[in-house]
């Protein structure tokens, strides 16, 4: 951190700094919003879920989840606590402690947790599980790209074992605390999952070579999903019963992963609605992307 930045952080209250960040972000996001609306004004669509999203955009700020349900979380009261023993910040998530990165501010955690709750709302394009698509009791689960670990936290008592794969050391510290009550049920793997095996990377085909069945595989690796699949042909073909893979990071992911999984004899459904992943440097028309493919072995 530069001297100027240190002085700025010392003299300017955190609450004010957060307001400045939000203001600048809002200006940039409004430009993106206008670009999306302009495109669809010139290229109308009959897709009802896209038109529903466009209606939302005309009346609201741009959102990764451009539907009215997202507003239910925008001002949801969130209490951030500090653990007495490890001094890590956490929120209570349906009766369980969900820890966050040590250096995150209270405002950052509140924003992040609200987003996570919206993300896993059944009306969201990023919702992994619902009544029709769930993790069965006594399952072996693999979570690639675990981050804070919210995905399996609601299910942990019912899960037989879960492999949490994450490369960020700060998230791993938080994961260890979140899942401390269930240490007998978790394995944390600090590596990238890709198409090669070395000091920093692991192929799923290598790591799970001696495991007969994976009941549920969740994949969210920030755009590296194709590399992961390239190193997981045998695992996906022969071992995985259910799979949820993110398809919003790149424009053609939904098309490409659909063909890949259909070829491996899975029945597929997309998650609800669309997402606007405007954080992508290659964010381009037609802008709206499917969030997930949910796949089940036939």
C-alpha positions as CSV (number, residue, x, y, z in Angstrom):
1,X,0.0,0.0,0.0
2,X,1.4,3.4,-0.9
3,X,1.9,6.2,1.6
4,X,-0.9,8.2,0.1
5,X,-3.2,5.3,0.4
6,X,-2.2,4.8,4.0
7,X,-2.9,8.4,4.8
8,X,-6.2,8.3,3.0
9,X,-7.3,5.2,5.0
10,X,-6.2,6.8,8.3
11,X,-7.8,10.2,7.8
12,X,-11.0,9.2,6.0
13,X,-13.6,7.2,7.9
14,X,-14.3,3.8,6.5
15,X,-18.1,4.5,6.1
16,X,-17.3,7.5,3.9
17,X,-14.7,5.5,1.9
18,X,-17.4,2.9,1.3
19,X,-19.8,5.6,0.0
20,X,-17.2,6.8,-2.4
21,X,-16.6,3.3,-3.7
22,X,-20.3,2.8,-4.2
23,X,-20.7,6.1,-6.0
24,X,-17.9,5.4,-8.5
25,X,-19.3,1.8,-9.0
26,X,-22.8,3.2,-9.7
27,X,-21.5,5.6,-12.4
28,X,-19.7,2.8,-14.2
29,X,-22.6,0.4,-13.8
30,X,-25.1,2.9,-15.2
31,X,-23.0,3.1,-18.4
32,X,-23.2,-0.7,-18.8
33,X,-26.9,-0.7,-18.1
34,X,-27.5,1.9,-20.9
35,X,-25.5,-0.2,-23.3
36,X,-27.6,-3.3,-22.6
37,X,-30.9,-1.4,-22.9
38,X,-29.7,0.3,-26.1
39,X,-28.8,-3.1,-27.7
40,X,-32.2,-4.6,-27.0
41,X,-34.0,-1.5,-28.2
42,X,-32.3,-2.2,-31.5
43,X,-32.6,-6.0,-31.3
44,X,-35.9,-6.9,-29.6
45,X,-36.3,-10.4,-28.3
46,X,-39.3,-12.6,-27.7
47,X,-37.6,-14.4,-24.7
48,X,-39.9,-13.7,-21.8
49,X,-37.3,-14.0,-19.1
50,X,-35.0,-11.5,-20.9
51,X,-37.9,-9.1,-21.4
52,X,-38.7,-9.4,-17.7
53,X,-35.1,-8.5,-16.9
54,X,-35.1,-5.6,-19.3
55,X,-38.2,-4.2,-17.6
56,X,-36.4,-4.5,-14.3
57,X,-33.3,-2.7,-15.7
58,X,-35.4,0.3,-16.9
59,X,-36.5,0.9,-13.4
60,X,-33.5,-0.1,-11.3
61,X,-29.7,-0.2,-11.2
62,X,-28.0,-2.9,-13.1
63,X,-27.7,-6.2,-11.2
64,X,-26.1,-9.6,-11.8
65,X,-29.6,-10.9,-11.0
66,X,-31.8,-8.4,-12.9
67,X,-35.2,-9.5,-11.4
68,X,-37.4,-8.0,-8.7
69,X,-36.5,-10.7,-6.1
70,X,-33.0,-9.2,-5.8
71,X,-34.4,-6.1,-4.2
72,X,-35.6,-8.1,-1.3
73,X,-32.0,-8.5,-0.2
74,X,-30.6,-5.0,-0.9
75,X,-31.4,-3.6,2.6
76,X,-31.7,-6.8,4.5
77,X,-30.4,-6.3,8.1
78,X,-27.1,-8.2,8.6
79,X,-25.2,-8.4,11.8
80,X,-21.5,-9.0,11.5
81,X,-19.8,-10.5,14.6
82,X,-16.2,-11.2,15.6
83,X,-15.3,-14.6,17.1
84,X,-13.8,-14.3,20.5
85,X,-11.2,-17.1,19.9
86,X,-10.0,-16.6,16.3
87,X,-11.0,-12.9,15.8
88,X,-12.5,-13.7,12.4
89,X,-15.6,-12.0,11.3
90,X,-18.8,-14.0,10.8
91,X,-22.5,-13.9,10.3
92,X,-25.1,-16.4,11.6
93,X,-26.4,-18.3,8.7
94,X,-29.5,-20.2,9.7
95,X,-28.0,-21.0,13.1
96,X,-24.5,-21.7,11.9
97,X,-21.4,-19.5,11.9
98,X,-20.3,-18.5,8.4
99,X,-16.8,-16.9,8.5
100,X,-15.4,-14.4,6.1
101,X,-11.9,-13.1,5.3
102,X,-10.0,-11.6,8.2
103,X,-9.3,-8.3,6.4
104,X,-12.8,-7.7,5.1
105,X,-14.6,-4.7,6.5
106,X,-18.1,-4.9,8.0
107,X,-19.6,-3.1,5.0
108,X,-17.9,-5.5,2.6
109,X,-19.2,-8.6,4.5
110,X,-22.7,-7.2,4.6
111,X,-22.7,-6.6,0.9
112,X,-21.2,-10.0,0.2
113,X,-23.6,-11.9,2.4
114,X,-26.7,-10.1,1.0
115,X,-25.4,-11.1,-2.4
116,X,-24.9,-14.7,-1.4
117,X,-28.4,-14.9,0.0
118,X,-29.8,-13.5,-3.3
119,X,-27.5,-15.8,-5.3
120,X,-29.0,-18.9,-3.7
121,X,-32.6,-17.8,-3.8
122,X,-34.6,-20.3,-5.8
123,X,-35.6,-17.5,-8.2
124,X,-31.9,-16.8,-8.9
125,X,-30.0,-17.9,-12.0
126,X,-27.2,-19.0,-9.7
127,X,-29.2,-21.2,-7.3
128,X,-27.6,-24.6,-7.1
129,X,-30.2,-26.5,-5.1
130,X,-34.0,-26.6,-4.8
131,X,-36.7,-29.1,-4.0
132,X,-36.4,-30.7,-7.5
133,X,-32.6,-30.7,-7.5
134,X,-31.0,-31.5,-4.2
135,X,-28.2,-33.3,-2.3
136,X,-29.4,-36.7,-1.0
137,X,-28.7,-37.8,2.5
138,X,-25.4,-39.6,3.1
139,X,-23.8,-38.1,-0.1
140,X,-20.2,-37.7,-1.1
141,X,-20.0,-34.1,-2.3
142,X,-17.2,-32.2,-4.1
143,X,-17.3,-28.4,-4.1
144,X,-14.8,-27.0,-6.5
145,X,-14.4,-23.2,-5.9
146,X,-15.7,-23.3,-2.4
147,X,-14.9,-19.7,-1.4
148,X,-16.7,-19.0,1.8
149,X,-18.4,-22.4,1.8
150,X,-22.0,-21.4,2.0
151,X,-23.0,-23.9,-0.7
152,X,-23.0,-27.0,1.5
153,X,-23.4,-25.4,4.9
154,X,-27.2,-25.9,5.0
155,X,-26.7,-29.5,4.1
156,X,-23.7,-30.5,6.2
157,X,-25.5,-32.6,8.7
158,X,-26.9,-34.8,5.9
159,X,-23.7,-35.1,3.9
160,X,-21.4,-38.0,4.5
161,X,-18.3,-36.2,3.3
162,X,-17.5,-33.1,1.4
163,X,-14.3,-32.1,-0.4
164,X,-13.9,-28.3,-0.3
165,X,-11.5,-27.2,-3.0
166,X,-10.2,-23.6,-2.7
167,X,-7.0,-21.8,-3.6
168,X,-7.4,-18.6,-1.7
169,X,-5.5,-19.0,1.7
170,X,-7.7,-16.4,3.4
171,X,-10.8,-18.3,2.4
172,X,-9.2,-21.5,3.6
173,X,-8.7,-20.0,7.0
174,X,-12.4,-19.0,7.1
175,X,-13.5,-22.4,5.8
176,X,-11.6,-24.2,8.6
177,X,-13.5,-22.2,11.2
178,X,-16.9,-22.5,9.5
179,X,-16.6,-26.2,9.2
180,X,-14.8,-26.9,12.5
181,X,-17.9,-28.5,14.0
182,X,-17.8,-31.1,11.2
183,X,-14.0,-31.8,10.8
184,X,-14.7,-35.5,10.4
185,X,-16.8,-34.8,7.3
186,X,-14.6,-32.4,5.4
187,X,-11.4,-32.5,3.4
188,X,-10.0,-29.1,2.3
189,X,-7.8,-29.1,-0.8
190,X,-5.7,-26.1,-1.5
191,X,-5.0,-26.4,-5.2
192,X,-6.3,-25.3,-8.5
193,X,-8.4,-27.9,-10.3
194,X,-7.4,-28.0,-14.0
195,X,-6.1,-30.3,-16.8
196,X,-2.7,-30.9,-15.3
197,X,-1.0,-32.2,-12.2
198,X,1.8,-30.2,-10.5
199,X,2.6,-28.4,-7.3
200,X,-0.3,-26.0,-7.7
201,X,-2.8,-27.9,-9.8
202,X,-4.7,-31.2,-9.7
203,X,-6.9,-33.0,-12.1
204,X,-10.1,-34.4,-10.7
205,X,-9.3,-37.7,-12.6
206,X,-6.1,-37.9,-10.6
207,X,-7.4,-36.9,-7.1
208,X,-10.5,-39.1,-7.3
209,X,-9.0,-42.0,-9.1
210,X,-9.7,-44.3,-6.1
211,X,-13.2,-43.0,-5.3
212,X,-16.0,-45.0,-6.9
213,X,-18.8,-42.4,-6.7
214,X,-19.3,-38.7,-6.3
215,X,-23.0,-38.0,-5.6
216,X,-22.8,-34.3,-6.2
217,X,-20.2,-32.2,-8.0
218,X,-20.4,-28.4,-7.9
219,X,-18.1,-26.4,-10.1
220,X,-17.6,-22.6,-9.9
221,X,-14.0,-21.7,-10.9
222,X,-14.2,-18.2,-12.3
223,X,-14.0,-19.0,-15.9
224,X,-11.6,-22.0,-15.7
225,X,-14.4,-24.5,-16.0
226,X,-13.3,-25.8,-19.4
227,X,-9.8,-26.6,-18.1
228,X,-11.3,-28.4,-15.1
229,X,-13.5,-30.5,-17.5
230,X,-10.5,-31.3,-19.6
231,X,-8.9,-32.9,-16.6
232,X,-12.0,-34.7,-15.4
233,X,-13.3,-36.8,-18.4
234,X,-13.3,-40.1,-16.5
235,X,-14.7,-38.6,-13.3
236,X,-17.6,-36.9,-15.1
237,X,-18.2,-39.9,-17.4
238,X,-18.1,-42.7,-14.8
239,X,-18.4,-41.4,-11.2
240,X,-20.6,-38.3,-10.9
241,X,-24.4,-38.7,-10.3
242,X,-25.3,-35.1,-10.2
243,X,-23.4,-32.0,-11.3
244,X,-24.0,-28.3,-11.2
245,X,-21.6,-26.2,-13.3
246,X,-21.5,-22.4,-13.7
247,X,-22.0,-21.2,-17.3
248,X,-22.1,-17.4,-16.9
249,X,-18.3,-16.6,-16.8
250,X,-17.9,-16.7,-20.6
251,X,-20.4,-16.1,-23.5
252,X,-20.4,-19.6,-24.9
253,X,-20.0,-21.7,-21.8
254,X,-23.7,-22.8,-21.7
255,X,-23.6,-24.0,-25.3
256,X,-20.2,-25.7,-24.9
257,X,-20.9,-27.4,-21.6
258,X,-24.4,-28.5,-22.7
259,X,-22.8,-30.4,-25.7
260,X,-20.1,-31.9,-23.4
261,X,-22.5,-33.2,-20.8
262,X,-25.1,-34.5,-23.2
263,X,-22.3,-36.5,-24.9
264,X,-21.6,-38.0,-21.5
265,X,-25.3,-39.1,-21.1
266,X,-26.6,-36.5,-18.6
267,X,-30.1,-35.1,-18.6
268,X,-29.8,-31.3,-18.3
269,X,-31.7,-28.3,-17.1
270,X,-30.7,-24.6,-16.8
271,X,-31.2,-22.6,-13.7
272,X,-33.9,-20.0,-13.5
273,X,-33.8,-17.0,-15.7
274,X,-30.6,-15.2,-16.8
275,X,-27.7,-13.4,-15.3
276,X,-25.8,-10.2,-16.3
277,X,-22.2,-10.9,-15.5
278,X,-21.0,-7.4,-16.3
279,X,-17.8,-7.9,-14.4
280,X,-16.4,-9.9,-17.4
281,X,-13.9,-7.8,-19.4
282,X,-15.4,-9.5,-22.4
283,X,-19.0,-8.6,-21.5
284,X,-20.6,-8.4,-24.9
285,X,-24.0,-8.8,-26.7
286,X,-26.3,-10.5,-26.3
287,X,-25.2,-9.9,-22.6
288,X,-27.6,-12.2,-20.9
289,X,-26.2,-15.6,-19.9
290,X,-27.6,-18.7,-18.3
291,X,-26.2,-19.1,-14.8
292,X,-25.9,-22.8,-14.3
293,X,-26.4,-26.2,-15.9
294,X,-27.8,-28.8,-13.6
295,X,-27.0,-32.3,-14.8
296,X,-28.1,-35.7,-13.7
297,X,-26.8,-39.0,-15.0
298,X,-29.4,-40.9,-17.0
